[in-house]
Amino acid sequence: CPATGLMEAPEPPSQAAEEDEDFGYRFFPERHKAAGRSVSRSIFLEHKRCRTRLQLALETSPYAKLLLDAMKQSGCTAFKERHFVCETCDKRAVGGFDAATSQIVLCQNNIHRQSLMNRVVTHELIHAFDHCRAHVNWLSNVNHVACSEVRAANLSGDCSLVNEITRFKFGLKGHHQTCVRDRAVRSILAVRNVSKETAEKAVDEVFDTCFNDQEPFGRIPHNKKDAKYAYKDFQNRDQYYANI
């Protein structure tokens, strides 16, 4: 039951580590909590704010709207109440995709800005889209995980110039590719009990193919304006094929 997504990775495990593989679920404790646990007022308010930000993301983000339409077209309609959940997570996580339940987990205690909510929703919807169209083997094929992480980092805006500047990371030619590669490696380390060398090897093996797979956007949407154009093109393409 793998979870994968946008999060800060812990230190990679040593080669001698013997802890059981948990596929990143340690970041999402509510995935295993007992039913009936009381919820404090602060958690209730966090949950309410999370659902409000989610609603706004689904209604206004061109990234999210395009991905939702693409999933529907592929036979995997996503429903807000069924496929998006707000939960309390480890402080290092902001979101994840739980392939076992086909749910996107949004970390209500760590998402404090609408812009971050938009980006997390987009990142996790890319994983959901891949799960729908590509039958990703999240459990046992690290290359499959690496491919989806490369695509999510590349297409979600994770590596936009604005976001990289806020991280005090910016460079010249090739910086976008470097960012995508680094974030994909970090995501794999967060959700798989593998060495950094194994994660880097998996990313290297799939990078060219998966970096150039820009579906369903048809381009790399570096900013909201790019995403709006991509969404318009997607709608026009959909209408064209419907009229053939």
C-alpha positions as CSV (number, residue, x, y, z in Angstrom):
1,C,0.0,0.0,0.0
2,P,2.4,2.7,-1.1
3,A,2.3,6.4,-0.4
4,T,4.2,8.7,-2.7
5,G,4.4,12.4,-3.1
6,L,5.7,15.8,-2.3
7,M,7.6,15.9,1.0
8,E,10.9,16.6,2.6
9,A,13.0,13.4,2.8
10,P,14.7,12.1,6.0
11,E,18.3,11.0,5.9
12,P,18.6,8.0,3.7
13,P,18.9,4.7,5.6
14,S,22.2,3.0,5.9
15,Q,23.0,-0.1,3.9
16,A,22.7,-2.2,7.1
17,A,19.2,-0.9,8.0
18,E,16.9,-3.7,8.9
19,E,13.7,-1.8,9.6
20,D,10.6,-3.0,7.7
21,E,9.6,-1.2,4.5
22,D,6.6,1.0,5.3
23,F,6.3,2.8,1.9
24,G,6.2,6.2,3.5
25,Y,3.2,5.6,5.7
26,R,5.1,6.9,8.8
27,F,4.5,10.4,7.4
28,F,0.7,9.8,7.5
29,P,-0.2,8.5,10.9
30,E,-3.9,8.9,10.4
31,R,-3.7,6.2,7.7
32,H,-3.4,3.7,10.6
33,K,-5.2,5.4,13.5
34,A,-7.9,3.7,15.4
35,A,-11.5,4.8,14.7
36,G,-13.3,7.0,17.2
37,R,-10.3,9.2,18.3
38,S,-11.5,12.6,19.5
39,V,-10.5,15.6,17.5
40,S,-9.5,18.8,19.2
41,R,-10.8,22.2,18.2
42,S,-7.5,23.2,16.7
43,I,-7.4,20.1,14.5
44,F,-11.0,20.8,13.5
45,L,-10.1,24.3,12.4
46,E,-7.1,23.0,10.5
47,H,-9.3,20.5,8.8
48,K,-11.8,23.1,7.8
49,R,-9.2,25.4,6.4
50,C,-7.6,22.5,4.5
51,R,-11.0,21.6,2.9
52,T,-11.6,25.3,2.0
53,R,-8.1,25.6,0.3
54,L,-8.7,22.3,-1.5
55,Q,-12.0,23.6,-2.9
56,L,-10.4,26.8,-4.1
57,A,-7.5,24.8,-5.7
58,L,-9.9,22.5,-7.6
59,E,-12.0,25.4,-8.8
60,T,-9.4,27.9,-9.8
61,S,-6.0,26.2,-10.5
62,P,-5.6,25.6,-14.2
63,Y,-3.1,22.8,-13.3
64,A,-5.7,21.0,-11.2
65,K,-8.6,21.6,-13.6
66,L,-6.6,20.2,-16.6
67,L,-5.5,17.1,-14.6
68,L,-9.0,16.4,-13.4
69,D,-10.4,16.6,-16.9
70,A,-7.6,14.4,-18.2
71,M,-8.3,11.8,-15.5
72,K,-12.0,11.9,-16.3
73,Q,-11.3,11.4,-20.0
74,S,-9.1,8.4,-19.1
75,G,-12.0,6.8,-17.1
76,C,-10.7,7.8,-13.6
77,T,-13.0,10.6,-12.4
78,A,-11.8,12.0,-9.2
79,F,-14.4,13.1,-6.6
80,K,-13.5,15.6,-3.9
81,E,-15.2,13.8,-1.1
82,R,-13.9,10.4,-2.0
83,H,-10.4,11.0,-3.4
84,F,-9.1,13.9,-1.4
85,V,-8.5,13.7,2.3
86,C,-7.1,16.3,4.8
87,E,-5.2,14.7,7.6
88,T,-2.6,15.5,10.3
89,C,0.9,14.3,9.1
90,D,4.5,14.2,10.2
91,K,6.0,17.7,10.1
92,R,8.2,16.7,7.1
93,A,5.2,15.9,4.8
94,V,2.8,18.1,2.9
95,G,1.0,15.5,0.8
96,G,1.0,12.0,-0.6
97,F,-0.8,9.7,-3.0
98,D,-2.1,6.5,-1.4
99,A,-2.4,4.0,-4.3
100,A,-4.1,1.4,-2.1
101,T,-7.2,3.7,-1.7
102,S,-6.7,6.0,-4.7
103,Q,-6.7,8.9,-2.3
104,I,-4.7,12.1,-2.3
105,V,-3.6,12.9,1.3
106,L,-3.2,16.7,2.1
107,C,-1.4,17.5,5.3
108,Q,-3.7,20.0,7.0
109,N,-1.1,20.8,9.7
110,N,1.6,21.7,7.2
111,I,-0.2,23.4,4.3
112,H,-0.6,27.0,5.4
113,R,-0.8,28.9,2.1
114,Q,-3.1,28.6,-0.9
115,S,-0.2,28.6,-3.3
116,L,1.3,25.5,-1.5
117,M,-2.1,23.8,-1.6
118,N,-2.4,24.4,-5.3
119,R,1.1,22.9,-5.9
120,V,0.6,19.9,-3.6
121,V,-2.8,19.1,-5.3
122,T,-1.2,19.3,-8.7
123,H,1.8,17.2,-7.7
124,E,-0.4,14.4,-6.2
125,L,-2.9,14.6,-9.1
126,I,0.0,13.8,-11.5
127,H,0.7,10.7,-9.4
128,A,-3.0,9.8,-9.6
129,F,-3.1,10.4,-13.3
130,D,0.0,8.1,-13.8
131,H,-1.7,5.5,-11.5
132,C,-4.8,5.7,-13.8
133,R,-3.1,5.6,-17.2
134,A,0.1,3.7,-16.7
135,H,-0.7,1.0,-14.0
136,V,2.3,2.0,-11.9
137,N,3.8,-0.7,-9.8
138,W,4.3,1.4,-6.7
139,L,5.2,-1.5,-4.5
140,S,8.1,-3.3,-6.1
141,N,9.4,-1.3,-9.1
142,V,11.5,1.7,-7.9
143,N,11.9,2.8,-11.6
144,H,8.1,3.2,-11.8
145,V,8.1,5.4,-8.7
146,A,11.1,7.4,-10.0
147,C,9.3,8.1,-13.3
148,S,6.2,9.4,-11.6
149,E,8.3,11.5,-9.2
150,V,10.3,13.0,-12.2
151,R,7.0,13.9,-13.9
152,A,5.5,15.4,-10.8
153,A,8.5,17.5,-10.1
154,N,8.7,18.6,-13.7
155,L,5.1,19.4,-14.4
156,S,3.6,20.6,-11.0
157,G,5.6,23.9,-10.6
158,D,7.8,22.4,-7.9
159,C,10.8,23.6,-9.8
160,S,9.5,26.9,-11.0
161,L,11.9,29.8,-10.8
162,V,9.9,31.5,-8.1
163,N,9.9,28.4,-5.9
164,E,13.6,27.8,-6.4
165,I,14.4,31.4,-5.5
166,T,12.5,31.0,-2.2
167,R,14.7,28.0,-1.5
168,F,17.8,30.1,-2.3
169,K,18.5,27.8,-5.2
170,F,18.9,29.3,-8.6
171,G,21.3,28.7,-11.5
172,L,21.7,29.1,-15.2
173,K,21.3,26.6,-18.0
174,G,20.0,23.3,-17.0
175,H,18.8,24.3,-13.5
176,H,15.3,23.1,-14.1
177,Q,16.5,19.6,-14.9
178,T,18.8,19.6,-11.9
179,C,15.9,20.6,-9.6
180,V,13.6,17.9,-11.1
181,R,16.3,15.3,-10.6
182,D,17.1,16.3,-7.0
183,R,13.5,16.5,-5.9
184,A,12.6,13.1,-7.5
185,V,15.5,11.5,-5.6
186,R,14.4,13.1,-2.3
187,S,10.8,11.9,-2.8
188,I,12.0,8.3,-3.4
189,L,14.1,8.4,-0.3
190,A,11.1,9.6,1.7
191,V,8.8,6.8,0.7
192,R,11.2,3.9,0.0
193,N,13.7,2.2,2.2
194,V,16.5,2.4,-0.3
195,S,20.0,3.9,-0.4
196,K,20.6,7.3,-2.1
197,E,22.7,5.5,-4.7
198,T,19.7,3.3,-5.6
199,A,17.4,6.2,-5.8
200,E,19.8,8.2,-8.0
201,K,20.3,5.2,-10.3
202,A,16.5,4.8,-10.7
203,V,16.1,8.5,-11.6
204,D,19.0,8.4,-14.0
205,E,17.6,5.3,-15.8
206,V,14.2,6.9,-16.5
207,F,15.0,10.6,-16.5
208,D,15.1,11.3,-20.3
209,T,11.9,9.4,-21.1
210,C,9.9,10.6,-18.1
211,F,11.1,14.2,-18.2
212,N,10.0,14.4,-21.8
213,D,6.6,12.8,-21.1
214,Q,4.6,16.0,-20.6
215,E,1.1,14.5,-20.7
216,P,-1.5,15.7,-20.1
217,F,-0.1,19.2,-20.3
218,G,1.7,18.9,-23.7
219,R,4.3,21.2,-22.4
220,I,6.1,22.1,-19.2
221,P,3.9,24.7,-17.4
222,H,6.5,26.8,-15.7
223,N,3.8,29.2,-14.3
224,K,0.1,29.7,-14.0
225,K,0.0,31.5,-17.4
226,D,1.6,28.5,-19.1
227,A,-0.9,26.2,-17.3
228,K,-3.8,28.3,-18.6
229,Y,-2.6,28.0,-22.1
230,A,-2.1,24.3,-21.7
231,Y,-5.6,23.9,-20.3
232,K,-7.1,25.8,-23.2
233,D,-5.1,23.6,-25.7
234,F,-6.3,20.5,-23.9
235,Q,-9.9,21.6,-24.1
236,N,-9.6,22.4,-27.8
237,R,-7.9,19.1,-28.4
238,D,-10.6,17.2,-26.6
239,Q,-13.3,19.1,-28.6
240,Y,-11.5,18.3,-31.9
241,Y,-11.4,14.6,-31.2
242,A,-15.0,14.6,-30.1
243,N,-16.0,16.1,-33.5
244,I,-14.1,13.5,-35.6
